[in-house]
Amino acid sequence: MNPVVRIAVLGAAGRMGRAVIQAAAQAGLPLGAAFERAGAPELGRDAGELAGLDTRGVLITADVAAAAARFDVLIDFTRPEATLTAL
């Protein structure tokens, strides 16, 4: 049996974040969480729809710690400041 790896994307609303969400969907990897900076206009939107896909049931949030149990791998496409905040 192959374990399923749930991914999360930090910087999900950006060009590369959206591309990662699309690539994960094509690879059959479930999206566990999607993050943007506090105050971003995309907060609360479905990450799949934002990436041009069907809805995924994953709303974009700014709180990495609150969603930590929903993903196994965090893919970061942000600035260094955001990376440090997420850590």
JOSUL-V411038 format. One line per field, one symbol per residue. ss: DSSP state (~ for helix, > for strand, _ for the rest). psi: psi as a letter, one per 40 degrees, with the letter a starting at -180 (. if undefined). A space follows every 10 residues. Layout:
# JOSUL-V411038
ss: ???
psi: ???
This chain:
# JOSUL-V411038
ss: ______>>>> ____~~~~~~ ~~~~~~~___ >>>>>_____ _____>~~~~ ________>> >___~~~~~~ __>>>>___~ ~~~~~~_
psi: hhihhhiihh fdeidddddd ddddddeehi hdihiiihei eeheihdddd eeaiieehih iegdddedee idhhhhgaid dddddd.
